[in-house]
Amino acid sequence: MTVLNMNLGDDSYPIIIEKGSLTRANEYFGLDRNVFIITDSGVPDIYARKVADLCKNATIYTVDEGEGSKSLSTLEAVLTAMSQSKLDRGDCVVAVGGGVVGDLSGFAASIYMRGIDFYNVPTTLLSQVDSSIGGKTAVNLGGIKNIVGSFKQPKAVLIDTDVLSTLSQRHLTTGLCEAIKMAATSDRDLFERLESLDKNGIYDNIEEIIIKALKIKRGVVEEDVCEKGPRRILNFGHTLGHGIEAVEGLGGLYHGECVALGMLPVISGEAKCRLISLIKKVGLPTEYKGDIKAALSYVLHDKKCSGGLISVVLCDKIGTCKIEKMSIDEFSKTVYNHYN
């Protein structure tokens, strides 16, 4: 078992990484109360039931699988169900699922009765390496990702790598992109480690990779909880990536695939060649034939855009990065230079 502590003063919490730990969630979570478990239809039922069996009193609420559940209408339905379950301020929410479930659950917990406890059990590789920690919770609005949300730190995060065995190869690959992203900007040794392994070797060492990625994100979050400055480096590839994701819509490219495409225009030199080689090796896309102009139109609504300028994370050397302000026209030119 590995325990990483997120040190945020009164909002500090443990991140437990241990195979098979799902069946012992009560050892790490305060479940001796009313517990509202949120999962989605794509997550094996047994995961939520395992947590429910450890609770004093549990309600399992299942939303539809996919990004479409990160909506105000789904949020309202969740809050209504929480109220009908008679949750009070001493009770808690447990997310059992991927990033969509974690974002939705954390946001609901942050606003129900002005805030109740929230625990996270990420069941996808994407959420295990990234979205399950850091406290950013949100839903989408008008096709814009994560535009309505809050910061809500979990009380604890439980990562059981055994649950990854039920994921498709595509889901594993898209999750790996977030680890690659963090390695490219912040950890040359991790990037070289990923380069040194073949695809099977990467997944054979996935727990090691998860821990290294979480340590990177933990350090960034501890320095800048509310994304006022340094935390923005975690957005590498996301500016264009979110635009592509919006254009693709439900049933299109997955989040990690869009982030991979979003990284390529903002990395340069030898670092770009190495990144392309690595994402090809793991099976992520390097070419996009969709509507780049439409994707760029979403940049205007990006949370990183202010006063006509957007904060763009640039990388020209593996393990380092910088944040620069660009006009929309400058950023568009950078994107078109790569994709045209």
Phi and psi restraints in degrees (value plus and minus 20) as a CYANA .aco file:
   2 THR   PHI    -138.3   -98.3
   2 THR   PSI     112.7   152.7
   3 VAL   PHI    -140.7  -100.7
   3 VAL   PSI     101.0   141.0
   4 LEU   PHI    -125.7   -85.7
   4 LEU   PSI     113.3   153.3
   5 ASN   PHI    -122.7   -82.7
   5 ASN   PSI     103.4   143.4
   6 MET   PHI    -103.8   -63.8
   6 MET   PSI      93.7   133.7
   7 ASN   PHI    -117.1   -77.1
   7 ASN   PSI      77.1   117.1
   8 LEU   PHI    -150.4  -110.4
   8 LEU   PSI      19.0    59.0
   9 GLY   PHI      44.1    84.1
   9 GLY   PSI    -146.8  -106.8
  10 ASP   PHI     -85.7   -45.7
  10 ASP   PSI     -38.8     1.2
  11 ASP   PHI    -119.5   -79.5
  11 ASP   PSI      -2.1    37.9
  12 SER   PHI     -88.0   -48.0
  12 SER   PSI     134.0   174.0
  13 TYR   PHI    -181.1  -141.1
  13 TYR   PSI     137.7   177.7
  14 PRO   PHI    -109.1   -69.1
  14 PRO   PSI     128.4   168.4
  15 ILE   PHI    -136.6   -96.6
  15 ILE   PSI      89.8   129.8
  16 ILE   PHI    -120.1   -80.1
  16 ILE   PSI     103.4   143.4
  17 ILE   PHI    -134.8   -94.8
  17 ILE   PSI      91.6   131.6
  18 GLU   PHI    -178.9  -138.9
  18 GLU   PSI     107.4   147.4
  19 LYS   PHI     -83.1   -43.1
  19 LYS   PSI     114.6   154.6
  20 GLY   PHI      59.1    99.1
  20 GLY   PSI     -14.1    25.9
  21 SER   PHI     -95.3   -55.3
  21 SER   PSI     -33.3     6.7
  22 LEU   PHI     -77.1   -37.1
  22 LEU   PSI     -55.3   -15.3
  23 THR   PHI     -96.9   -56.9
  23 THR   PSI     -21.9    18.1
  24 ARG   PHI    -144.7  -104.7
  24 ARG   PSI       8.9    48.9
  25 ALA   PHI     -78.4   -38.4
  25 ALA   PSI     -49.0    -9.0
  26 ASN   PHI     -87.1   -47.1
  26 ASN   PSI     -37.2     2.8
  27 GLU   PHI     -95.3   -55.3
  27 GLU   PSI     -39.7     0.3
  28 TYR   PHI    -136.9   -96.9
  28 TYR   PSI     -42.2    -2.2
  29 PHE   PHI    -131.3   -91.3
  29 PHE   PSI     131.4   171.4
  30 GLY   PHI    -105.7   -65.7
  30 GLY   PSI      68.9   108.9
  31 LEU   PHI    -124.1   -84.1
  31 LEU   PSI     -12.4    27.6
  32 ASP   PHI    -106.5   -66.5
  32 ASP   PSI      39.4    79.4
  33 ARG   PHI    -189.1  -149.1
  33 ARG   PSI    -192.4  -152.4
  34 ASN   PHI     -93.8   -53.8
  34 ASN   PSI     107.2   147.2
  35 VAL   PHI    -143.5  -103.5
  35 VAL   PSI     108.1   148.1
  36 PHE   PHI    -126.8   -86.8
  36 PHE   PSI      89.1   129.1
  37 ILE   PHI    -117.3   -77.3
  37 ILE   PSI     104.8   144.8
  38 ILE   PHI    -130.5   -90.5
  38 ILE   PSI     108.9   148.9
  39 THR   PHI    -159.3  -119.3
  39 THR   PSI    -197.4  -157.4
  40 ASP   PHI    -151.3  -111.3
  40 ASP   PSI     149.0   189.0
  41 SER   PHI     -88.3   -48.3
  41 SER   PSI     -32.5     7.5
  42 GLY   PHI    -110.6   -70.6
  42 GLY   PSI     -28.3    11.7
  43 VAL   PHI    -112.7   -72.7
  43 VAL   PSI     111.2   151.2
  44 PRO   PHI     -71.3   -31.3
  44 PRO   PSI     111.3   151.3
  45 ASP   PHI     -74.7   -34.7
  45 ASP   PSI     -52.5   -12.5
  46 ILE   PHI     -82.2   -42.2
  46 ILE   PSI     -47.5    -7.5
  47 TYR   PHI     -85.9   -45.9
  47 TYR   PSI     -69.2   -29.2
  48 ALA   PHI     -84.8   -44.8
  48 ALA   PSI     -57.8   -17.8
  49 ARG   PHI     -85.4   -45.4
  49 ARG   PSI     -56.3   -16.3
  50 LYS   PHI     -81.7   -41.7
  50 LYS   PSI     -60.6   -20.6
  51 VAL   PHI     -89.4   -49.4
  51 VAL   PSI     -63.7   -23.7
  52 ALA   PHI     -79.3   -39.3
  52 ALA   PSI     -57.5   -17.5
  53 ASP   PHI     -84.5   -44.5
  53 ASP   PSI     -37.7     2.3
  54 LEU   PHI    -116.5   -76.5
  54 LEU   PSI     -21.3    18.7
  55 CYS   PHI    -116.0   -76.0
  55 CYS   PSI     134.3   174.3
  56 LYS   PHI     -84.7   -44.7
  56 LYS   PSI     -65.1   -25.1
  57 ASN   PHI    -173.1  -133.1
  57 ASN   PSI     100.5   140.5
  58 ALA   PHI    -148.6  -108.6
  58 ALA   PSI     124.7   164.7
  59 THR   PHI    -140.3  -100.3
  59 THR   PSI     110.0   150.0
  60 ILE   PHI    -123.7   -83.7
  60 ILE   PSI     105.2   145.2
  61 TYR   PHI    -139.7   -99.7
  61 TYR   PSI     104.9   144.9
  62 THR   PHI    -132.1   -92.1
  62 THR   PSI     105.5   145.5
  63 VAL   PHI    -121.9   -81.9
  63 VAL   PSI     147.8   187.8
  64 ASP   PHI     -87.2   -47.2
  64 ASP   PSI     126.1   166.1
  65 GLU   PHI     -86.7   -46.7
  65 GLU   PSI     123.2   163.2
  66 GLY   PHI      90.0   130.0
  66 GLY   PSI     147.2   187.2
  67 GLU   PHI     -80.5   -40.5
  67 GLU   PSI     -44.3    -4.3
  68 GLY   PHI     -80.3   -40.3
  68 GLY   PSI     -40.6    -0.6
  69 SER   PHI    -100.0   -60.0
  69 SER   PSI     -29.8    10.2
  70 LYS   PHI    -107.0   -67.0
  70 LYS   PSI      48.1    88.1
  71 SER   PHI    -155.2  -115.2
  71 SER   PSI     141.2   181.2
  72 LEU   PHI     -85.4   -45.4
  72 LEU   PSI     -54.0   -14.0
  73 SER   PHI     -87.2   -47.2
  73 SER   PSI     -60.7   -20.7
  74 THR   PHI     -88.7   -48.7
  74 THR   PSI     -59.8   -19.8
  75 LEU   PHI     -78.5   -38.5
  75 LEU   PSI     -64.6   -24.6
  76 GLU   PHI     -81.1   -41.1
  76 GLU   PSI     -62.5   -22.5
  77 ALA   PHI     -82.8   -42.8
  77 ALA   PSI     -60.8   -20.8
  78 VAL   PHI     -83.9   -43.9
  78 VAL   PSI     -66.6   -26.6
  79 LEU   PHI     -83.2   -43.2
  79 LEU   PSI     -58.5   -18.5
  80 THR   PHI     -82.8   -42.8
  80 THR   PSI     -64.0   -24.0
  81 ALA   PHI     -85.1   -45.1
  81 ALA   PSI     -56.9   -16.9
  82 MET   PHI     -82.7   -42.7
  82 MET   PSI     -62.6   -22.6
  83 SER   PHI     -85.4   -45.4
  83 SER   PSI     -62.7   -22.7
  84 GLN   PHI     -85.3   -45.3
  84 GLN   PSI     -45.8    -5.8
  85 SER   PHI    -101.9   -61.9
  85 SER   PSI     -19.7    20.3
  86 LYS   PHI      42.1    82.1
  86 LYS   PSI      16.8    56.8
  87 LEU   PHI     -87.6   -47.6
  87 LEU   PSI     118.9   158.9
  88 ASP   PHI    -139.4   -99.4
  88 ASP   PSI    -193.5  -153.5
  89 ARG   PHI     -86.6   -46.6
  89 ARG   PSI     -35.7     4.3
  90 GLY   PHI    -111.8   -71.8
  90 GLY   PSI     -20.4    19.6
  91 ASP   PHI    -116.2   -76.2
  91 ASP   PSI    -194.3  -154.3
  92 CYS   PHI    -169.3  -129.3
  92 CYS   PSI     143.0   183.0
  93 VAL   PHI    -132.3   -92.3
  93 VAL   PSI     118.9   158.9
  94 VAL   PHI    -142.9  -102.9
  94 VAL   PSI     103.4   143.4
  95 ALA   PHI    -110.3   -70.3
  95 ALA   PSI     109.4   149.4
  96 VAL   PHI    -146.8  -106.8
  96 VAL   PSI      75.3   115.3
  97 GLY   PHI     145.5   185.5
  97 GLY   PSI    -182.5  -142.5
  98 GLY   PHI    -108.7   -68.7
  98 GLY   PSI    -177.3  -137.3
  99 GLY   PHI     -83.2   -43.2
  99 GLY   PSI     -56.4   -16.4
 100 VAL   PHI     -81.6   -41.6
 100 VAL   PSI     -68.7   -28.7
 101 VAL   PHI     -84.1   -44.1
 101 VAL   PSI     -61.8   -21.8
 102 GLY   PHI     -83.6   -43.6
 102 GLY   PSI     -64.8   -24.8
 103 ASP   PHI     -83.1   -43.1
 103 ASP   PSI     -67.2   -27.2
 104 LEU   PHI     -84.6   -44.6
 104 LEU   PSI     -65.7   -25.7
 105 SER   PHI     -85.5   -45.5
 105 SER   PSI     -64.8   -24.8
 106 GLY   PHI     -83.7   -43.7
 106 GLY   PSI     -59.9   -19.9
 107 PHE   PHI     -86.4   -46.4
 107 PHE   PSI     -64.3   -24.3
 108 ALA   PHI     -79.5   -39.5
 108 ALA   PSI     -64.6   -24.6
 109 ALA   PHI     -83.6   -43.6
 109 ALA   PSI     -52.1   -12.1
 110 SER   PHI     -92.4   -52.4
 110 SER   PSI     -44.8    -4.8
 111 ILE   PHI    -132.2   -92.2
 111 ILE   PSI     -34.3     5.7
 112 TYR   PHI     -91.2   -51.2
 112 TYR   PSI     101.9   141.9
 113 MET   PHI      31.4    71.4
 113 MET   PSI      13.6    53.6
 114 ARG   PHI      44.1    84.1
 114 ARG   PSI       0.3    40.3
 115 GLY   PHI     102.8   142.8
 115 GLY   PSI      98.7   138.7
 116 ILE   PHI    -147.6  -107.6
 116 ILE   PSI     150.2   190.2
 117 ASP   PHI     -83.6   -43.6
 117 ASP   PSI     129.6   169.6
 118 PHE   PHI    -159.5  -119.5
 118 PHE   PSI     110.5   150.5
 119 TYR   PHI    -141.2  -101.2
 119 TYR   PSI     131.9   171.9
 120 ASN   PHI    -146.7  -106.7
 120 ASN   PSI     108.6   148.6
 121 VAL   PHI    -140.1  -100.1
 121 VAL   PSI      69.5   109.5
 122 PRO   PHI     -92.6   -52.6
 122 PRO   PSI     113.8   153.8
 123 THR   PHI    -136.0   -96.0
 123 THR   PSI     -16.8    23.2
 124 THR   PHI    -136.0   -96.0
 124 THR   PSI     137.5   177.5
 125 LEU   PHI     -84.5   -44.5
 125 LEU   PSI     -58.8   -18.8
 126 LEU   PHI     -76.5   -36.5
 126 LEU   PSI     -67.0   -27.0
 127 SER   PHI     -94.7   -54.7
 127 SER   PSI     -49.7    -9.7
 128 GLN   PHI     -89.6   -49.6
 128 GLN   PSI     -55.6   -15.6
 129 VAL   PHI    -108.0   -68.0
 129 VAL   PSI     -34.1     5.9
 130 ASP   PHI    -163.5  -123.5
 130 ASP   PSI     -94.5   -54.5
 131 SER   PHI     -90.1   -50.1
 131 SER   PSI     -36.5     3.5
 132 SER   PHI     -93.0   -53.0
 132 SER   PSI     -37.1     2.9
 133 ILE   PHI    -140.0  -100.0
 133 ILE   PSI     138.8   178.8
 134 GLY   PHI      89.8   129.8
 134 GLY   PSI     -42.6    -2.6
 135 GLY   PHI      65.9   105.9
 135 GLY   PSI     -15.2    24.8
 136 LYS   PHI    -102.9   -62.9
 136 LYS   PSI      98.4   138.4
 137 THR   PHI    -147.6  -107.6
 137 THR   PSI     126.8   166.8
 138 ALA   PHI    -192.6  -152.6
 138 ALA   PSI     147.0   187.0
 139 VAL   PHI    -146.8  -106.8
 139 VAL   PSI     148.1   188.1
 140 ASN   PHI    -113.9   -73.9
 140 ASN   PSI     140.4   180.4
 141 LEU   PHI    -171.4  -131.4
 141 LEU   PSI     108.4   148.4
 142 GLY   PHI      39.9    79.9
 142 GLY   PSI      12.4    52.4
 143 GLY   PHI      61.7   101.7
 143 GLY   PSI     -20.9    19.1
 144 ILE   PHI    -118.3   -78.3
 144 ILE   PSI     104.2   144.2
 145 LYS   PHI     -90.8   -50.8
 145 LYS   PSI     115.1   155.1
 146 ASN   PHI      37.0    77.0
 146 ASN   PSI      12.2    52.2
 147 ILE   PHI    -104.8   -64.8
 147 ILE   PSI     -36.5     3.5
 148 VAL   PHI    -141.3  -101.3
 148 VAL   PSI      93.9   133.9
 149 GLY   PHI    -192.3  -152.3
 149 GLY   PSI    -188.1  -148.1
 150 SER   PHI    -175.0  -135.0
 150 SER   PSI     149.1   189.1
 151 PHE   PHI    -114.8   -74.8
 151 PHE   PSI     102.0   142.0
 152 LYS   PHI    -162.0  -122.0
 152 LYS   PSI      84.7   124.7
 153 GLN   PHI     -95.7   -55.7
 153 GLN   PSI     117.8   157.8
 154 PRO   PHI     -89.2   -49.2
 154 PRO   PSI     141.5   181.5
 155 LYS   PHI    -100.2   -60.2
 155 LYS   PSI     -45.8    -5.8
 156 ALA   PHI    -187.7  -147.7
 156 ALA   PSI     135.2   175.2
 157 VAL   PHI    -146.6  -106.6
 157 VAL   PSI     111.4   151.4
 158 LEU   PHI    -138.4   -98.4
 158 LEU   PSI      96.1   136.1
 159 ILE   PHI    -131.2   -91.2
 159 ILE   PSI      90.3   130.3
 160 ASP   PHI    -129.1   -89.1
 160 ASP   PSI      87.0   127.0
 161 THR   PHI     -90.3   -50.3
 161 THR   PSI     -32.6     7.4
 162 ASP   PHI     -81.9   -41.9
 162 ASP   PSI     -49.4    -9.4
 163 VAL   PHI     -89.3   -49.3
 163 VAL   PSI     -36.9     3.1
 164 LEU   PHI     -88.1   -48.1
 164 LEU   PSI     -36.9     3.1
 165 SER   PHI     -85.0   -45.0
 165 SER   PSI     -39.7     0.3
 166 THR   PHI    -113.2   -73.2
 166 THR   PSI     -20.8    19.2
 167 LEU   PHI    -103.2   -63.2
 167 LEU   PSI     129.4   169.4
 168 SER   PHI     -92.0   -52.0
 168 SER   PSI     141.9   181.9
 169 GLN   PHI     -80.2   -40.2
 169 GLN   PSI     -57.6   -17.6
 170 ARG   PHI     -84.1   -44.1
 170 ARG   PSI     -60.6   -20.6
 171 HIS   PHI     -85.8   -45.8
 171 HIS   PSI     -57.8   -17.8
 172 LEU   PHI     -84.0   -44.0
 172 LEU   PSI     -63.5   -23.5
 173 THR   PHI     -84.4   -44.4
 173 THR   PSI     -64.5   -24.5
 174 THR   PHI     -85.6   -45.6
 174 THR   PSI     -52.7   -12.7
 175 GLY   PHI     -88.2   -48.2
 175 GLY   PSI     -56.6   -16.6
 176 LEU   PHI     -82.4   -42.4
 176 LEU   PSI     -45.9    -5.9
 177 CYS   PHI     -77.4   -37.4
 177 CYS   PSI     -57.9   -17.9
 178 GLU   PHI     -87.2   -47.2
 178 GLU   PSI     -53.6   -13.6
 179 ALA   PHI     -88.5   -48.5
 179 ALA   PSI     -60.6   -20.6
 180 ILE   PHI     -81.6   -41.6
 180 ILE   PSI     -63.4   -23.4
 181 LYS   PHI     -76.4   -36.4
 181 LYS   PSI     -68.5   -28.5
 182 MET   PHI     -88.3   -48.3
 182 MET   PSI     -56.3   -16.3
 183 ALA   PHI     -85.2   -45.2
 183 ALA   PSI     -61.3   -21.3
 184 ALA   PHI     -81.7   -41.7
 184 ALA   PSI     -58.7   -18.7
 185 THR   PHI    -111.2   -71.2
 185 THR   PSI     -42.6    -2.6
 186 SER   PHI    -157.8  -117.8
 186 SER   PSI     -30.2     9.8
 187 ASP   PHI    -169.8  -129.8
 187 ASP   PSI      72.4   112.4
 188 ARG   PHI     -81.4   -41.4
 188 ARG   PSI     -57.7   -17.7
 189 ASP   PHI     -83.5   -43.5
 189 ASP   PSI     -61.4   -21.4
 190 LEU   PHI     -86.0   -46.0
 190 LEU   PSI     -60.6   -20.6
 191 PHE   PHI     -81.1   -41.1
 191 PHE   PSI     -64.8   -24.8
 192 GLU   PHI     -85.0   -45.0
 192 GLU   PSI     -55.0   -15.0
 193 ARG   PHI     -83.1   -43.1
 193 ARG   PSI     -63.4   -23.4
 194 LEU   PHI     -85.0   -45.0
 194 LEU   PSI     -58.3   -18.3
 195 GLU   PHI     -84.6   -44.6
 195 GLU   PSI     -53.9   -13.9
 196 SER   PHI     -97.4   -57.4
 196 SER   PSI     -37.2     2.8
 197 LEU   PHI    -120.4   -80.4
 197 LEU   PSI     125.8   165.8
 198 ASP   PHI     -98.1   -58.1
 198 ASP   PSI     156.1   196.1
 199 LYS   PHI     -78.2   -38.2
 199 LYS   PSI     -63.7   -23.7
 200 ASN   PHI     -84.9   -44.9
 200 ASN   PSI     -57.4   -17.4
 201 GLY   PHI     -83.8   -43.8
 201 GLY   PSI     -55.0   -15.0
 202 ILE   PHI     -80.6   -40.6
 202 ILE   PSI     -67.6   -27.6
 203 TYR   PHI     -94.0   -54.0
 203 TYR   PSI     -44.4    -4.4
 204 ASP   PHI     -88.0   -48.0
 204 ASP   PSI     -43.7    -3.7
 205 ASN   PHI    -133.8   -93.8
 205 ASN   PSI       9.8    49.8
 206 ILE   PHI     -86.0   -46.0
 206 ILE   PSI     -54.0   -14.0
 207 GLU   PHI     -84.4   -44.4
 207 GLU   PSI     -61.7   -21.7
 208 GLU   PHI     -79.0   -39.0
 208 GLU   PSI     -63.8   -23.8
 209 ILE   PHI     -87.2   -47.2
 209 ILE   PSI     -60.7   -20.7
 210 ILE   PHI     -79.9   -39.9
 210 ILE   PSI     -66.8   -26.8
 211 ILE   PHI     -82.3   -42.3
 211 ILE   PSI     -64.2   -24.2
 212 LYS   PHI     -84.1   -44.1
 212 LYS   PSI     -60.9   -20.9
 213 ALA   PHI     -85.3   -45.3
 213 ALA   PSI     -62.2   -22.2
 214 LEU   PHI     -84.3   -44.3
 214 LEU   PSI     -56.1   -16.1
 215 LYS   PHI     -84.0   -44.0
 215 LYS   PSI     -58.5   -18.5
 216 ILE   PHI     -82.0   -42.0
 216 ILE   PSI     -71.4   -31.4
 217 LYS   PHI     -85.3   -45.3
 217 LYS   PSI     -60.4   -20.4
 218 ARG   PHI     -76.1   -36.1
 218 ARG   PSI     -66.0   -26.0
 219 GLY   PHI     -81.9   -41.9
 219 GLY   PSI     -60.5   -20.5
 220 VAL   PHI     -87.7   -47.7
 220 VAL   PSI     -64.2   -24.2
 221 VAL   PHI     -85.6   -45.6
 221 VAL   PSI     -62.4   -22.4
 222 GLU   PHI     -80.8   -40.8
 222 GLU   PSI     -51.2   -11.2
 223 GLU   PHI     -98.8   -58.8
 223 GLU   PSI     -51.0   -11.0
 224 ASP   PHI    -170.2  -130.2
 224 ASP   PSI      60.5   100.5
 225 VAL   PHI     -81.2   -41.2
 225 VAL   PSI     -65.8   -25.8
 226 CYS   PHI    -119.6   -79.6
 226 CYS   PSI       0.7    40.7
 227 GLU   PHI      38.9    78.9
 227 GLU   PSI      28.6    68.6
 228 LYS   PHI    -108.2   -68.2
 228 LYS   PSI     -39.4     0.6
 229 GLY   PHI    -178.0  -138.0
 229 GLY   PSI    -113.8   -73.8
 230 PRO   PHI     -77.0   -37.0
 230 PRO   PSI     -50.6   -10.6
 231 ARG   PHI     -83.2   -43.2
 231 ARG   PSI     -38.2     1.8
 232 ARG   PHI     -84.3   -44.3
 232 ARG   PSI     -35.9     4.1
 233 ILE   PHI     -85.1   -45.1
 233 ILE   PSI     -41.5    -1.5
 234 LEU   PHI     -89.7   -49.7
 234 LEU   PSI     -29.9    10.1
 235 ASN   PHI    -108.0   -68.0
 235 ASN   PSI     -12.0    28.0
 236 PHE   PHI     -74.0   -34.0
 236 PHE   PSI     101.4   141.4
 237 GLY   PHI      66.3   106.3
 237 GLY   PSI     -30.6     9.4
 238 HIS   PHI    -105.2   -65.2
 238 HIS   PSI     -44.6    -4.6
 239 THR   PHI     -80.2   -40.2
 239 THR   PSI     -77.7   -37.7
 240 LEU   PHI     -94.0   -54.0
 240 LEU   PSI     -55.8   -15.8
 241 GLY   PHI     -77.0   -37.0
 241 GLY   PSI     -63.2   -23.2
 242 HIS   PHI     -86.3   -46.3
 242 HIS   PSI     -54.9   -14.9
 243 GLY   PHI     -84.4   -44.4
 243 GLY   PSI     -64.8   -24.8
 244 ILE   PHI     -82.2   -42.2
 244 ILE   PSI     -61.4   -21.4
 245 GLU   PHI     -81.9   -41.9
 245 GLU   PSI     -59.4   -19.4
 246 ALA   PHI     -86.2   -46.2
 246 ALA   PSI     -61.4   -21.4
 247 VAL   PHI     -85.8   -45.8
 247 VAL   PSI     -61.8   -21.8
 248 GLU   PHI     -85.9   -45.9
 248 GLU   PSI     -56.5   -16.5
 249 GLY   PHI      49.5    89.5
 249 GLY   PSI    -194.3  -154.3
 250 LEU   PHI     -83.5   -43.5
 250 LEU   PSI     114.9   154.9
 251 GLY   PHI      67.3   107.3
 251 GLY   PSI     -19.4    20.6
 252 GLY   PHI    -113.4   -73.4
 252 GLY   PSI    -165.1  -125.1
 253 LEU   PHI     -85.3   -45.3
 253 LEU   PSI     127.9   167.9
 254 TYR   PHI     -98.4   -58.4
 254 TYR   PSI     144.9   184.9
 255 HIS   PHI     -74.9   -34.9
 255 HIS   PSI     -70.7   -30.7
 256 GLY   PHI     -83.7   -43.7
 256 GLY   PSI     -52.8   -12.8
 257 GLU   PHI     -86.1   -46.1
 257 GLU   PSI     -59.2   -19.2
 258 CYS   PHI     -89.0   -49.0
 258 CYS   PSI     -58.4   -18.4
 259 VAL   PHI     -84.6   -44.6
 259 VAL   PSI     -60.4   -20.4
 260 ALA   PHI     -77.3   -37.3
 260 ALA   PSI     -66.1   -26.1
 261 LEU   PHI     -86.4   -46.4
 261 LEU   PSI     -52.6   -12.6
 262 GLY   PHI     -93.4   -53.4
 262 GLY   PSI     -44.3    -4.3
 263 MET   PHI     -94.5   -54.5
 263 MET   PSI     -53.0   -13.0
 264 LEU   PHI     -81.7   -41.7
 264 LEU   PSI     -59.6   -19.6
 265 PRO   PHI     -91.2   -51.2
 265 PRO   PSI     -38.1     1.9
 266 VAL   PHI    -131.7   -91.7
 266 VAL   PSI       0.1    40.1
 267 ILE   PHI    -145.1  -105.1
 267 ILE   PSI     127.5   167.5
 268 SER   PHI    -160.2  -120.2
 268 SER   PSI     150.5   190.5
 269 GLY   PHI      43.3    83.3
 269 GLY   PSI    -167.8  -127.8
 270 GLU   PHI     -81.0   -41.0
 270 GLU   PSI     -54.2   -14.2
 271 ALA   PHI     -79.0   -39.0
 271 ALA   PSI     -57.5   -17.5
 272 LYS   PHI     -86.3   -46.3
 272 LYS   PSI     -63.1   -23.1
 273 CYS   PHI     -81.4   -41.4
 273 CYS   PSI     -61.6   -21.6
 274 ARG   PHI     -88.5   -48.5
 274 ARG   PSI     -59.3   -19.3
 275 LEU   PHI     -85.5   -45.5
 275 LEU   PSI     -64.6   -24.6
 276 ILE   PHI     -79.1   -39.1
 276 ILE   PSI     -63.3   -23.3
 277 SER   PHI     -82.1   -42.1
 277 SER   PSI     -62.6   -22.6
 278 LEU   PHI     -89.6   -49.6
 278 LEU   PSI     -65.0   -25.0
 279 ILE   PHI     -90.4   -50.4
 279 ILE   PSI     -49.0    -9.0
 280 LYS   PHI     -84.7   -44.7
 280 LYS   PSI     -62.2   -22.2
 281 LYS   PHI     -80.3   -40.3
 281 LYS   PSI     -60.4   -20.4
 282 VAL   PHI    -104.6   -64.6
 282 VAL   PSI     -31.3     8.7
 283 GLY   PHI      81.8   121.8
 283 GLY   PSI      -2.3    37.7
 284 LEU   PHI    -108.0   -68.0
 284 LEU   PSI     134.1   174.1
 285 PRO   PHI     -94.6   -54.6
 285 PRO   PSI     129.7   169.7
 286 THR   PHI    -141.3  -101.3
 286 THR   PSI     -24.9    15.1
 287 GLU   PHI    -148.1  -108.1
 287 GLU   PSI     124.5   164.5
 288 TYR   PHI    -151.7  -111.7
 288 TYR   PSI     103.2   143.2
 289 LYS   PHI    -125.4   -85.4
 289 LYS   PSI     -11.5    28.5
 290 GLY   PHI    -101.5   -61.5
 290 GLY   PSI    -184.5  -144.5
 291 ASP   PHI    -109.3   -69.3
 291 ASP   PSI      72.0   112.0
 292 ILE   PHI     -84.0   -44.0
 292 ILE   PSI     -59.1   -19.1
 293 LYS   PHI     -78.6   -38.6
 293 LYS   PSI     -63.6   -23.6
 294 ALA   PHI     -85.5   -45.5
 294 ALA   PSI     -59.9   -19.9
 295 ALA   PHI     -81.9   -41.9
 295 ALA   PSI     -61.2   -21.2
 296 LEU   PHI     -87.1   -47.1
 296 LEU   PSI     -47.1    -7.1
 297 SER   PHI     -82.9   -42.9
 297 SER   PSI     -47.0    -7.0
 298 TYR   PHI     -95.3   -55.3
 298 TYR   PSI     -38.3     1.7
 299 VAL   PHI     -81.6   -41.6
 299 VAL   PSI     -52.0   -12.0
 300 LEU   PHI     -79.7   -39.7
 300 LEU   PSI     -46.6    -6.6
 301 HIS   PHI    -121.2   -81.2
 301 HIS   PSI     -16.3    23.7
 302 ASP   PHI     -87.5   -47.5
 302 ASP   PSI     123.3   163.3
 303 LYS   PHI     -81.6   -41.6
 303 LYS   PSI     -41.7    -1.7
 304 LYS   PHI    -105.0   -65.0
 304 LYS   PSI     -20.5    19.5
 305 CYS   PHI    -118.3   -78.3
 305 CYS   PSI     108.1   148.1
 306 SER   PHI    -170.8  -130.8
 306 SER   PSI     110.7   150.7
 307 GLY   PHI      42.1    82.1
 307 GLY   PSI      10.6    50.6
 308 GLY   PHI      61.0   101.0
 308 GLY   PSI     -20.7    19.3
 309 LEU   PHI    -135.8   -95.8
 309 LEU   PSI     128.5   168.5
 310 ILE   PHI    -145.3  -105.3
 310 ILE   PSI     119.3   159.3
 311 SER   PHI    -102.1   -62.1
 311 SER   PSI      96.3   136.3
 312 VAL   PHI    -135.0   -95.0
 312 VAL   PSI     111.7   151.7
 313 VAL   PHI    -109.1   -69.1
 313 VAL   PSI     102.5   142.5
 314 LEU   PHI    -135.9   -95.9
 314 LEU   PSI     125.1   165.1
 315 CYS   PHI    -154.1  -114.1
 315 CYS   PSI     106.4   146.4
 316 ASP   PHI    -145.4  -105.4
 316 ASP   PSI     -18.0    22.0
 317 LYS   PHI    -170.9  -130.9
 317 LYS   PSI     109.1   149.1
 318 ILE   PHI     -78.6   -38.6
 318 ILE   PSI     110.5   150.5
 319 GLY   PHI      76.6   116.6
 319 GLY   PSI     -25.7    14.3
 320 THR   PHI    -156.2  -116.2
 320 THR   PSI     141.3   181.3
 321 CYS   PHI    -180.3  -140.3
 321 CYS   PSI     152.1   192.1
 322 LYS   PHI    -165.0  -125.0
 322 LYS   PSI     136.0   176.0
 323 ILE   PHI    -130.8   -90.8
 323 ILE   PSI     104.8   144.8
 324 GLU   PHI    -145.3  -105.3
 324 GLU   PSI     126.6   166.6
 325 LYS   PHI    -105.6   -65.6
 325 LYS   PSI     109.8   149.8
 326 MET   PHI    -149.2  -109.2
 326 MET   PSI     128.1   168.1
 327 SER   PHI     -92.6   -52.6
 327 SER   PSI     142.7   182.7
 328 ILE   PHI     -80.1   -40.1
 328 ILE   PSI     -58.6   -18.6
 329 ASP   PHI     -83.9   -43.9
 329 ASP   PSI     -62.1   -22.1
 330 GLU   PHI     -83.9   -43.9
 330 GLU   PSI     -63.9   -23.9
 331 PHE   PHI     -85.1   -45.1
 331 PHE   PSI     -61.3   -21.3
 332 SER   PHI     -80.9   -40.9
 332 SER   PSI     -61.2   -21.2
 333 LYS   PHI     -82.8   -42.8
 333 LYS   PSI     -61.8   -21.8
 334 THR   PHI     -79.5   -39.5
 334 THR   PSI     -62.2   -22.2
 335 VAL   PHI     -87.5   -47.5
 335 VAL   PSI     -66.7   -26.7
 336 TYR   PHI     -84.6   -44.6
 336 TYR   PSI     -53.1   -13.1
 337 ASN   PHI     -80.9   -40.9
 337 ASN   PSI     -51.4   -11.4
 338 HIS   PHI    -105.2   -65.2
 338 HIS   PSI     -65.7   -25.7
 339 TYR   PHI    -111.6   -71.6
 339 TYR   PSI     -24.0    16.0
